[in-house]
Every structure is written in C-alpha cells, then in structure tokens.
Amino acid sequence: MEFGNFVFRVDDRLIHGQVNVGWLQPLSLKNAYVVNDAAASDSLAIHLWRIAIPDGIRLFVYNVKEFIEKKDTDLSSSILIVEGLADAYTILSSVKIPFKNITIGGLHYKKDAMEIFPYLSLSKADIELLQKILDMNISISIRVLYNSKQIKINDEFLRGIREKIK
C-alpha cells in the first residue's frame, strides 16, 4: 500500500457533510474508503454516498475483512473512514502498513460511554483501544475538520479520562 496525502478517520457517521467539505475538498483527496461491515452490504447507503460525495472522488466500500485482504491498495490521496475504534484497531493490528496517525472526527453518545466533548463519547473499552493504538506508536488526534484545532490524545489525556469514568 502506498501513502501520500492520506487520512485515517474514525467517525461514527462515516460519510457526511463535514467529511465532504472539511476533508475531501480542502485536501483535494481523490478516493474515499469506507470500511464497515454493515455499510458494505447496504446498497442504499452506498448509493446515497455516491450522490453526496463531490464529483471526481471515487468511493470504495468494504467490510473489514475485505479491506484487510486488499494488500495492493494505493491509499495516496485518500481518506479511510471507519465507524469506531474497534474497526480501527482491527485494521491497524492486521495489516503490515506503517500507519503513523489516526484522526477521530466523531464518536457520539452511546450506552456506557462518557461525553468528553459534544462530538466525542468514550467507553472504558474505547479507552483501552486508544491505549493499544498509542502503544503501537500511532499518534491519535481529535479533529472535526481539517482546518480545525486538533487535540492530541496521549497517555496523559487517557489517564485523565480514566479517572473521570471510574
């Protein structure tokens, strides 16, 4: 797999306006990869995403296993979007690609999760996955849009969150 102008994004809404206007367009990305088991078999969602993304951008939708098996994928000028940290960790730990960073765009409210920011709720399981990703020497940031302020997730950040959700 090749890199160059590549974004690995975790966002529970997958493709939506912020992705189109806030990432695809300002970075002049050419490909959008949605990797999600449910989405890969949802022909209506795929059809709507194809209509919604800007002209000239190719959309690829895979389930997690299919994406992991695609060893020759060129990720240059691409965004890879997964719905949650479990899928992100599965990909990061299953492919022999030197991923350097991931960006969390939105993980909204869910049961057993604590709201950290209006667009970020984390469960204990999410915190452990974030720690495992950090332990792989992959940097993690929270950033809604490409040009918005970025918040780095590091060991200190996770310690503070762990103390709050005990």
SELONU-654224 format. One record per residue: x, y, z of N, C-alpha, C in turn; residue in three letters. Coordinates in Angstrom, 2 decimals, always signed. Atoms other than C-alpha are relative to their C-alpha. Layout:
# SELONU-654224
<<X; Y; Z>; <X; Y; Z>; <X; Y; Z>; 'Ala'>
...
***
This chain:
# SELONU-654224
<<+0.83; -1.18; +0.00>; <+0.00; +0.00; +0.00>; <+0.88; +1.24; +0.00>; 'Met'>
<<-0.72; -1.26; +0.10>; <+1.20; +3.47; -0.86>; <-0.71; +1.09; +0.80>; 'Glu'>
<<+0.56; -1.14; -0.74>; <+0.70; +6.68; +1.14>; <+0.40; +1.29; -0.68>; 'Phe'>
<<-0.24; -1.34; +0.51>; <+0.70; +10.35; +0.32>; <-1.32; +0.73; +0.07>; 'Gly'>
<<+1.25; -0.71; -0.20>; <-1.94; +12.84; +1.42>; <-1.10; -0.97; +0.42>; 'Asn'>
<<+0.89; +1.05; -0.48>; <-3.70; +10.15; +3.44>; <-0.55; +0.34; +1.38>; 'Phe'>
<<+0.65; -0.22; -1.28>; <-6.19; +10.45; +6.31>; <-0.69; -1.28; +0.43>; 'Val'>
<<+0.71; +1.14; -0.61>; <-7.33; +7.59; +8.58>; <-0.92; +0.62; +1.04>; 'Phe'>
<<+0.99; -0.69; -0.83>; <-10.54; +8.85; +10.20>; <-0.94; -0.98; +0.66>; 'Arg'>
<<+1.01; +0.76; -0.74>; <-12.76; +7.33; +12.88>; <-1.18; +0.94; +0.19>; 'Val'>
<<+1.18; -0.86; -0.07>; <-16.27; +8.76; +12.59>; <-1.25; -0.87; -0.08>; 'Asp'>
<<+1.17; +0.89; -0.03>; <-19.50; +7.03; +13.57>; <-1.06; +0.37; -1.04>; 'Asp'>
<<+0.94; -0.35; +1.07>; <-21.36; +8.90; +10.82>; <+0.54; -0.34; -1.39>; 'Arg'>
<<-0.65; +0.40; +1.26>; <-18.96; +7.65; +8.12>; <+0.04; +1.17; -0.97>; 'Leu'>
<<-0.01; -1.10; +0.99>; <-19.64; +9.88; +5.05>; <-1.12; +0.98; +0.34>; 'Ile'>
<<+0.98; -1.05; -0.26>; <-21.39; +13.19; +5.77>; <+0.61; +1.33; -0.42>; 'His'>
<<-0.43; -1.30; +0.49>; <-21.08; +16.90; +5.05>; <+1.37; +0.45; +0.46>; 'Gly'>
<<-1.32; -0.42; -0.49>; <-18.06; +17.55; +7.29>; <+1.12; -0.75; -0.71>; 'Gln'>
<<-1.02; +0.76; +0.73>; <-16.15; +14.80; +5.51>; <+0.16; +0.59; -1.40>; 'Val'>
<<-0.05; -0.54; +1.35>; <-17.06; +16.18; +2.09>; <+0.66; +1.37; -0.06>; 'Asn'>
<<-0.44; -1.39; +0.06>; <-16.47; +19.87; +2.77>; <+1.25; +0.24; +0.83>; 'Val'>
<<-1.09; -0.28; -0.92>; <-13.99; +19.67; +5.62>; <+1.24; -0.86; -0.17>; 'Gly'>
<<-1.16; +0.88; +0.22>; <-11.64; +16.90; +4.40>; <+0.25; -0.27; -1.47>; 'Trp'>
<<-0.21; +0.38; +1.41>; <-12.17; +15.69; +0.83>; <+0.40; +1.20; -0.84>; 'Leu'>
<<-0.27; -1.16; +0.85>; <-12.25; +19.14; -0.76>; <+1.27; +0.75; +0.37>; 'Gln'>
<<-1.22; -0.78; -0.28>; <-9.55; +21.07; +1.16>; <+1.30; -0.77; -0.23>; 'Pro'>
<<-1.21; +0.80; +0.23>; <-7.09; +18.18; +0.85>; <+0.10; -0.52; -1.43>; 'Leu'>
<<+0.04; +0.47; +1.39>; <-8.02; +17.51; -2.80>; <+0.17; -1.52; -0.08>; 'Ser'>
<<-0.08; +1.45; -0.01>; <-8.46; +13.84; -1.98>; <-0.75; -0.58; -1.20>; 'Leu'>
<<+0.59; +0.63; +1.20>; <-9.34; +11.51; -4.86>; <-0.83; -1.24; +0.32>; 'Lys'>
<<+0.66; +1.27; -0.34>; <-10.59; +8.41; -3.01>; <-0.53; +0.06; +1.43>; 'Asn'>
<<+0.58; +0.17; -1.33>; <-12.87; +7.71; -0.07>; <-0.25; -1.48; +0.21>; 'Ala'>
<<+0.18; +1.41; -0.36>; <-12.66; +4.26; +1.52>; <-0.82; -0.06; +1.28>; 'Tyr'>
<<+0.82; +0.25; -1.18>; <-15.48; +3.37; +3.90>; <+0.17; -1.48; +0.32>; 'Val'>
<<-0.22; +1.38; -0.41>; <-14.61; +0.23; +5.84>; <-0.90; -0.27; +1.20>; 'Val'>
<<+1.01; +0.27; -1.02>; <-17.59; -1.05; +7.78>; <-0.82; -1.20; -0.43>; 'Asn'>
<<+0.70; +1.23; +0.35>; <-19.27; -4.44; +7.88>; <-1.45; +0.25; -0.41>; 'Asp'>
<<+1.40; -0.25; +0.33>; <-22.85; -3.12; +7.89>; <-0.13; +0.81; -1.29>; 'Ala'>
<<+0.10; -0.86; +1.19>; <-22.26; -0.43; +5.27>; <+0.33; -0.74; -1.28>; 'Ala'>
<<-0.41; +0.73; +1.21>; <-20.61; -2.86; +2.86>; <-1.15; -0.75; -0.64>; 'Ala'>
<<+1.14; +0.73; +0.57>; <-23.91; -4.66; +2.43>; <-1.26; +0.88; -0.08>; 'Ser'>
<<+1.14; -0.93; +0.04>; <-26.16; -1.56; +2.50>; <+0.01; +0.77; -1.32>; 'Asp'>
<<-0.03; -0.61; +1.33>; <-26.77; -0.73; -1.15>; <-0.62; +1.39; -0.03>; 'Ser'>
<<+0.61; -1.33; -0.03>; <-29.00; +2.24; -0.32>; <+1.00; +1.04; +0.53>; 'Leu'>
<<-0.98; -0.93; -0.55>; <-26.35; +3.90; +1.86>; <+1.11; +0.28; -1.01>; 'Ala'>
<<-1.07; -0.17; +1.00>; <-23.69; +3.30; -0.80>; <-0.48; +0.90; -1.14>; 'Ile'>
<<+0.56; -0.83; +1.08>; <-25.95; +4.80; -3.47>; <-0.08; +1.47; +0.44>; 'His'>
<<+0.13; -1.37; -0.49>; <-26.64; +7.89; -1.33>; <+1.37; +0.66; +0.18>; 'Leu'>
<<-1.35; -0.56; -0.14>; <-22.94; +8.36; -0.55>; <+0.58; +0.36; -1.36>; 'Trp'>
<<-0.52; -0.31; +1.35>; <-22.10; +8.19; -4.25>; <-0.59; +1.30; -0.53>; 'Arg'>
<<+0.63; -1.26; +0.40>; <-24.58; +11.00; -4.85>; <+0.58; +1.17; +0.79>; 'Ile'>
<<-0.40; -1.08; -0.90>; <-23.33; +13.03; -1.88>; <+1.45; +0.44; -0.16>; 'Ala'>
<<-1.40; -0.42; +0.06>; <-19.57; +12.97; -2.41>; <+0.25; +0.85; -1.25>; 'Ile'>
<<-0.27; -0.88; +1.13>; <-18.10; +15.60; -4.71>; <+0.41; -0.77; -1.26>; 'Pro'>
<<-0.39; +0.59; +1.28>; <-17.61; +14.81; -8.40>; <+1.51; -0.20; -0.03>; 'Asp'>
<<-1.41; +0.28; +0.18>; <-14.27; +13.25; -9.23>; <+0.62; -0.80; +1.14>; 'Gly'>
<<-0.52; +0.79; -1.11>; <-13.89; +11.40; -5.94>; <-0.60; -1.40; -0.08>; 'Ile'>
<<+0.45; +1.40; +0.10>; <-14.06; +7.62; -6.10>; <-0.31; -0.53; +1.39>; 'Arg'>
<<+0.43; +0.59; -1.27>; <-15.91; +5.78; -3.34>; <+0.18; -1.51; -0.06>; 'Leu'>
<<-0.16; +1.45; -0.14>; <-14.92; +2.29; -2.23>; <-0.56; -0.38; +1.37>; 'Phe'>
<<+0.59; +0.45; -1.27>; <-16.89; +0.43; +0.44>; <+0.33; -1.48; +0.17>; 'Val'>
<<-0.40; +1.38; -0.30>; <-15.52; -2.74; +2.02>; <-0.42; -0.36; +1.41>; 'Tyr'>
<<+0.09; +0.42; -1.39>; <-16.20; -4.82; +5.05>; <+1.45; -0.09; +0.50>; 'Asn'>
<<-1.34; -0.04; -0.59>; <-13.25; -5.01; +7.44>; <+0.89; -1.10; -0.56>; 'Val'>
<<-0.80; +1.13; +0.50>; <-12.08; -8.44; +6.30>; <+0.45; +0.24; -1.44>; 'Lys'>
<<-0.36; -0.27; +1.41>; <-12.18; -7.45; +2.59>; <+1.12; +1.04; -0.08>; 'Glu'>
<<-1.02; -1.04; +0.06>; <-10.14; -4.31; +3.26>; <+1.36; -0.55; +0.44>; 'Phe'>
<<-1.26; +0.56; -0.50>; <-7.52; -6.19; +5.26>; <+0.66; -0.89; -1.06>; 'Ile'>
<<-0.54; +0.90; +1.03>; <-7.14; -8.69; +2.41>; <+0.49; +0.73; -1.24>; 'Glu'>
<<-0.44; -0.77; +1.16>; <-6.55; -5.90; -0.17>; <+1.40; +0.54; +0.25>; 'Lys'>
<<-1.38; -0.36; -0.31>; <-2.79; -5.76; +0.06>; <+0.61; +0.99; -0.99>; 'Lys'>
<<-0.60; -0.85; +1.02>; <-2.19; -3.73; -3.10>; <-0.73; +1.34; -0.15>; 'Asp'>
<<+0.77; -1.23; +0.09>; <-4.47; -0.78; -2.36>; <+0.91; +1.22; +0.11>; 'Thr'>
<<-0.74; -1.26; -0.04>; <-2.96; +2.61; -3.15>; <-0.84; +1.00; +0.79>; 'Asp'>
<<+0.75; -0.92; -0.86>; <-4.07; +4.91; -0.33>; <+0.43; +1.45; -0.18>; 'Leu'>
<<-0.39; -1.38; +0.28>; <-2.42; +8.02; -1.78>; <-1.23; +0.82; -0.33>; 'Ser'>
<<+1.09; -0.93; +0.26>; <-4.76; +10.98; -1.89>; <-1.35; -0.60; +0.39>; 'Ser'>
<<+1.20; +0.73; -0.43>; <-7.34; +9.04; +0.13>; <-0.35; +0.29; +1.45>; 'Ser'>
<<+0.46; +0.03; -1.37>; <-9.41; +9.09; +3.26>; <-0.56; -1.40; +0.24>; 'Ile'>
<<+0.51; +1.29; -0.44>; <-10.10; +5.81; +5.05>; <-0.85; +0.28; +1.22>; 'Leu'>
<<+0.93; -0.31; -1.09>; <-13.15; +6.04; +7.31>; <-0.56; -1.29; +0.58>; 'Ile'>
<<+0.62; +1.11; -0.72>; <-14.22; +3.53; +9.93>; <-0.95; +0.59; +1.04>; 'Val'>
<<+1.04; -0.49; -0.89>; <-17.17; +3.79; +12.28>; <+0.43; +0.09; +1.47>; 'Glu'>
<<-0.37; +0.02; -1.42>; <-15.46; +3.00; +15.56>; <+1.42; -0.45; +0.22>; 'Gly'>
<<-1.37; +0.33; -0.36>; <-12.26; +2.29; +17.39>; <+0.30; -1.49; -0.13>; 'Leu'>
<<-0.24; +1.45; +0.15>; <-12.72; -1.50; +17.27>; <+0.43; -0.31; -1.42>; 'Ala'>
<<-0.40; +0.23; +1.40>; <-12.58; -1.49; +13.46>; <+1.36; +0.63; -0.29>; 'Asp'>
<<-1.30; -0.64; +0.20>; <-9.68; +0.97; +13.52>; <+1.11; -0.89; +0.54>; 'Ala'>
<<-1.02; +0.85; -0.61>; <-7.72; -1.26; +15.88>; <+0.20; -1.30; -0.78>; 'Tyr'>
<<-0.11; +1.23; +0.79>; <-8.51; -4.39; +13.86>; <+0.84; +0.24; -1.25>; 'Thr'>
<<-0.77; -0.32; +1.21>; <-7.17; -2.75; +10.70>; <+1.46; +0.28; +0.35>; 'Ile'>
<<-1.37; -0.37; -0.38>; <-4.12; -1.24; +12.42>; <+0.83; -1.20; +0.43>; 'Leu'>
<<-0.75; +1.15; -0.51>; <-3.17; -4.54; +14.02>; <+0.05; -1.17; -0.98>; 'Ser'>
<<+0.07; +1.13; +0.94>; <-3.92; -6.74; +10.99>; <+0.76; +0.22; -1.29>; 'Ser'>
<<-0.71; -0.27; +1.25>; <-2.19; -5.03; +8.10>; <+1.41; +0.47; +0.32>; 'Val'>
<<-1.41; -0.37; -0.20>; <+1.52; -4.52; +7.78>; <+0.29; +1.30; -0.73>; 'Lys'>
<<-0.15; -1.32; +0.60>; <+1.26; -0.85; +6.89>; <+0.52; +0.93; +1.09>; 'Ile'>
<<-0.52; -0.90; -1.02>; <+3.24; +1.81; +8.70>; <-0.91; +1.22; +0.22>; 'Pro'>
<<+0.87; -1.13; -0.31>; <+0.23; +3.91; +9.70>; <+0.67; +0.85; +1.07>; 'Phe'>
<<-0.65; -0.89; -0.95>; <+1.50; +6.96; +11.54>; <-0.98; +0.69; +0.92>; 'Lys'>
<<+0.97; -0.71; -0.84>; <-1.67; +8.58; +12.82>; <-1.43; -0.31; -0.44>; 'Asn'>
<<+1.43; +0.07; +0.30>; <-5.43; +8.43; +13.02>; <-0.65; +1.25; +0.58>; 'Ile'>
<<+0.76; -1.17; -0.43>; <-7.94; +11.22; +13.43>; <-1.40; -0.45; +0.41>; 'Thr'>
<<+1.38; +0.27; -0.43>; <-11.14; +10.92; +15.42>; <-0.82; +1.22; -0.34>; 'Ile'>
<<+0.87; -1.10; +0.40>; <-13.87; +13.04; +13.89>; <-1.25; +0.06; +0.84>; 'Gly'>
<<+1.20; +0.01; -0.81>; <-16.86; +11.95; +15.88>; <-0.34; -1.39; +0.49>; 'Gly'>
<<+0.53; +1.21; -0.63>; <-17.87; +9.22; +18.28>; <-1.05; +0.52; +0.98>; 'Leu'>
<<+1.06; -0.63; -0.76>; <-21.19; +10.42; +19.55>; <-0.55; -0.92; +1.08>; 'His'>
<<+0.55; +0.71; -1.16>; <-23.26; +9.27; +22.50>; <-0.34; -1.45; -0.30>; 'Tyr'>
<<+0.40; +1.40; +0.03>; <-23.66; +5.57; +23.11>; <-0.10; -0.47; +1.44>; 'Lys'>
<<+0.19; +0.55; -1.34>; <-24.64; +3.46; +26.08>; <+1.37; -0.31; +0.63>; 'Lys'>
<<-1.22; +0.29; -0.76>; <-21.94; +3.11; +28.76>; <+1.19; +0.86; -0.42>; 'Asp'>
<<-1.09; -0.90; +0.39>; <-19.91; +6.00; +27.35>; <-0.18; +1.35; +0.69>; 'Ala'>
<<+0.01; -1.32; -0.63>; <-18.99; +9.31; +28.91>; <+0.29; +1.05; -1.07>; 'Met'>
<<-0.23; -1.09; +0.94>; <-19.24; +12.53; +26.92>; <+1.25; +0.78; +0.42>; 'Glu'>
<<-1.24; -0.74; -0.22>; <-15.80; +14.09; +26.65>; <-0.13; +1.39; -0.62>; 'Ile'>
<<+0.35; -1.21; +0.74>; <-16.77; +16.72; +24.08>; <-1.36; -0.28; -0.64>; 'Phe'>
<<+1.31; +0.27; +0.61>; <-20.13; +17.18; +22.32>; <+0.05; -1.02; -1.14>; 'Pro'>
<<-0.14; +0.92; +1.13>; <-18.81; +15.09; +19.41>; <+0.83; -1.24; +0.36>; 'Tyr'>
<<-0.83; +1.12; -0.40>; <-16.82; +12.56; +21.45>; <-0.46; -0.58; +1.33>; 'Leu'>
<<+0.35; +0.75; -1.20>; <-18.11; +9.99; +23.93>; <+0.83; -1.27; -0.02>; 'Ser'>
<<-0.88; +1.16; -0.08>; <-15.82; +7.23; +25.15>; <-0.45; -0.95; +1.11>; 'Leu'>
<<+0.26; +1.04; -0.99>; <-16.49; +3.96; +26.94>; <+1.34; -0.49; +0.54>; 'Ser'>
<<-1.24; +0.60; -0.51>; <-13.95; +2.04; +29.02>; <+0.68; -0.82; -1.09>; 'Lys'>
<<-0.57; +0.80; +1.09>; <-13.49; -0.30; +26.03>; <+0.69; +0.91; -1.03>; 'Ala'>
<<-0.62; -0.95; +0.94>; <-12.79; +2.72; +23.76>; <+1.34; +0.49; +0.54>; 'Asp'>
<<-1.24; -0.49; -0.60>; <-10.16; +3.99; +26.19>; <+1.10; -1.05; -0.10>; 'Ile'>
<<-1.00; +1.07; +0.12>; <-8.42; +0.62; +26.20>; <+0.48; -0.15; -1.45>; 'Glu'>
<<-0.41; +0.07; +1.41>; <-8.45; +0.54; +22.38>; <+0.92; +1.17; -0.36>; 'Leu'>
<<-0.87; -1.15; +0.24>; <-6.98; +4.04; +22.28>; <+1.40; -0.25; +0.57>; 'Leu'>
<<-1.30; +0.31; -0.61>; <-4.22; +2.90; +24.63>; <+0.77; -1.01; -0.86>; 'Gln'>
<<-0.66; +0.99; +0.85>; <-3.48; -0.12; +22.43>; <+0.55; +0.63; -1.28>; 'Lys'>
<<-0.44; -0.69; +1.22>; <-3.26; +2.14; +19.38>; <+1.23; +0.86; +0.32>; 'Ile'>
<<-1.18; -0.79; -0.40>; <-0.89; +4.52; +21.20>; <+1.21; -0.90; +0.22>; 'Leu'>
<<-1.10; +0.94; -0.25>; <+1.19; +1.51; +22.26>; <+0.62; -0.53; -1.30>; 'Asp'>
<<-0.54; +0.39; +1.31>; <+1.65; +0.75; +18.52>; <+0.80; +1.16; -0.62>; 'Met'>
<<-0.71; -1.20; +0.47>; <+3.39; +4.16; +18.21>; <-0.74; +0.71; -1.13>; 'Asn'>
<<+0.85; -0.72; +0.95>; <+0.49; +5.59; +16.22>; <-0.59; +1.19; +0.75>; 'Ile'>
<<+0.54; -1.18; -0.67>; <-0.47; +9.15; +17.09>; <-1.50; +0.10; -0.28>; 'Ser'>
<<+1.46; -0.14; +0.09>; <-4.13; +9.95; +17.67>; <-0.35; +1.45; +0.28>; 'Ile'>
<<+0.48; -1.36; -0.24>; <-5.80; +13.30; +17.35>; <-1.51; +0.04; -0.20>; 'Ser'>
<<+1.42; -0.27; +0.19>; <-9.34; +14.58; +17.59>; <-0.07; +1.28; -0.82>; 'Ile'>
<<+0.13; -1.18; +0.85>; <-10.23; +16.94; +14.80>; <-1.23; -0.16; -0.86>; 'Arg'>
<<+1.25; +0.08; +0.74>; <-13.65; +17.62; +13.34>; <+0.23; +0.30; -1.48>; 'Val'>
<<-0.30; -0.42; +1.37>; <-12.44; +19.43; +10.21>; <+1.51; +0.11; -0.17>; 'Leu'>
<<-1.44; -0.08; +0.29>; <-9.05; +19.54; +8.51>; <+0.62; +1.27; +0.57>; 'Tyr'>
<<-0.57; -1.27; -0.44>; <-8.56; +23.20; +9.40>; <-0.42; +0.39; +1.42>; 'Asn'>
<<+0.38; -0.31; -1.38>; <-9.99; +22.99; +12.94>; <+1.12; -0.39; +0.96>; 'Ser'>
<<-1.01; +0.29; -1.03>; <-7.97; +22.84; +16.13>; <+0.04; -1.51; +0.24>; 'Lys'>
<<-0.17; +1.43; -0.25>; <-6.55; +19.41; +16.79>; <+0.36; -0.21; +1.47>; 'Gln'>
<<-0.29; +0.38; -1.38>; <-6.50; +17.80; +20.22>; <+0.72; -1.34; -0.05>; 'Ile'>
<<-0.78; +1.24; +0.00>; <-3.82; +15.18; +20.74>; <-0.46; -0.90; +1.14>; 'Lys'>
<<+0.27; +1.00; -1.03>; <-4.72; +12.00; +22.58>; <+1.33; -0.65; +0.33>; 'Ile'>
<<-1.24; +0.63; -0.44>; <-1.78; +10.79; +24.63>; <-0.27; -0.70; +1.33>; 'Asn'>
<<+0.17; +0.73; -1.26>; <-1.18; +8.82; +27.82>; <-0.61; +0.88; +1.09>; 'Asp'>
<<+0.52; -0.93; -1.02>; <-1.87; +11.87; +30.00>; <-1.50; +0.26; -0.21>; 'Glu'>
<<+1.42; -0.21; +0.34>; <-5.19; +12.55; +28.22>; <-0.81; -1.22; +0.46>; 'Phe'>
<<+0.73; +1.22; -0.36>; <-6.25; +8.92; +28.72>; <-0.05; -0.20; +1.52>; 'Leu'>
<<+0.01; +0.09; -1.47>; <-5.23; +8.97; +32.43>; <-1.10; +0.88; +0.57>; 'Arg'>
<<+1.03; -0.92; -0.47>; <-7.47; +11.98; +32.96>; <-1.40; -0.53; -0.24>; 'Gly'>
<<+1.32; +0.56; +0.32>; <-10.40; +10.29; +31.25>; <-0.29; -1.21; +0.88>; 'Ile'>
<<+0.19; +1.19; -0.86>; <-9.88; +7.05; +33.19>; <-0.43; +0.42; +1.41>; 'Arg'>
<<+0.34; -0.48; -1.34>; <-10.05; +9.00; +36.47>; <-1.45; +0.46; +0.07>; 'Glu'>
<<+1.37; -0.51; +0.03>; <-13.38; +10.53; +35.44>; <-1.05; -1.09; -0.15>; 'Lys'>
<<+1.03; +1.01; +0.25>; <-15.12; +7.31; +34.42>; <+0.10; -1.22; +0.90>; 'Ile'>
<<-0.12; +1.14; -0.91>; <-14.16; +5.03; +37.30>; <-1.32; -0.42; +0.57>; 'Lys'>
***
